[in-house]
Amino acid sequence: MGAISNFQAQISKADGLARVARYRVLLTPPAGVGTKSMQETTNLFCNTISMPGHDLQTSTVKHGTEINREMVIGHGYEGTIEATFYLDQELDLKSYLDAWQEAAISTTRNTVSYYEVDGVKQYVGSMQIFQLGSKSTGQTRFEFNSNSGFSMNKKMHAEAERVYGINVEEVFPTTIAPIEYAYATVDEVALLTVSFQYRKWTEITDTLIGSTTGRTETVMGYVTERLPGTGVETPYMFDRSRKFK
């Protein structure tokens, strides 16, 4: 009974366990793709999504007759982000994602866009994925007037608390899956499966504003850094806090 009681106590202390049905996705396309309204629709219509992982890349090292040892030589973000979206009656969401792909390559001229021009990414956007908690927080939104600024018309509403989140960088849809039609599925709604490629992700430190700055990490001991190619730099002593920006 002691183990069960401790388990229940830990769950209570953590305010419950994470629920996979409580999440929020904010998908931001590159400039010129879609409208603000379409972005909000896409975020609301996200039926399923996978939060990406992180892997350490290792190399086998053997000294004399010792047993092999796996040593870290780098890291990576493998795979794609898989998501499914509910489709509206006129498939506007699909047209929006098609236009995003068209920003990367013209299907009529068969020409590929530049990845970056004058520091501006041409066809990659960003994505934020949040784990929502069981509690709600009050939010205040003001109606914005372009002539006089923020008006006094404010609306209070409750939103599920964001307890964890990641910011995914340089995102674009690589694969838009086909839509399967069948007369036998008269009571089903259409879903669109999309695979998103990305470069990396960073944990969001302030889930209220979606900020990833100010993340501090303290590393004690020896650190090796990967060099171009397969070389590994000589280990050095590292004993200080680093601030990621």
Summary of the structure (lengths in Angstrom):
residues: 245
radius of gyration: 23.1
end to end distance: 47.3
largest distance: 77.6
contacts: 559
relative contact order: 0.16
helix: 15%
strand: 49%
